[in-house]
Amino acid sequence: MRCAVCGRDELLPFTCVYCGEHFCAEHRLPEKHSCLGIQAAKSPEEIKRREVEARRGEGWGYFQAPQPRVVRRVGYAGVMGREEPLHLLAGAALVALIGYSLNPRLISNPPVLAVLLAGFVASFIIHEIAHKLMAQSKGLFAEFRIYPLGAVITAITALLPFFKVIAPGAVRIVGSATRDEIGVIALVGPVTNIILAAAFALIAPAVPWFPFRYLAYLNAFIAFFNLIPFPPLDGHKVMSWNVTVWAILLVISLALLFIL
């Protein structure tokens, strides 16, 4: 049986009494695997206090523990949960549905449609993986999870002619993090889309019959949308951390939208 954190095969794994997952000796303690079930062992007052702090702090997708950080968790880099690939696959399918709904007539041109969908899905996955890897580099546990309400809204808007919402899920981050760390983790998502927008724009003149310019515009829009300073969007976290950095990125994303 594999450890739920590092994936190591264990003949006699340790089973956490709080969350029920299986772990190796290194990750058997609740604090070593960011145990979510350990909340059940705490008093109702403590649970309520943590929930209030989480809602007051950074919004859905980011949990900041209220206690001071003494020991940083390490060893999460590159770790992917057993269910995470399925969540990413489901998110990618919904994003592909949105991509197709933007121009259904491309069904008559399979090569162009394939490039458009591949680029659109890749932009979404790279954005989320950027959040995940940055969080893991800070010693935090992070994995992508489908957000049921967001997934339903994404699927519904794929059927609408003009209004689209791309919010099938987000990277769930567990652990004690400073405001600076949360800001940097949020920052890498829009920055990734800005870089992709610039890259697609540079490729577009070489192959004008493929939708690279369109992909550049979509990435610029995704960056701009995510920088809107309202929770749970990245812009809220970036602005709370550093207003100057947030303003610079917002101007860059707007400039790309006008140029493209």
PyMOL commands that set and color helices and strands:
alter all, ss='L'
color gray80, all
select helices_A, chain A and resi 30-32+37-41+44-57+84-102+104-108+110-137+148-157+179-206+212-226+234-241+243-259
alter helices_A, ss='H'
color red, helices_A
select strands_A, chain A and resi 14-15+22-23+62-64+141-146+169-175
alter strands_A, ss='S'
color yellow, strands_A
deselect
rebuild
show_as cartoon
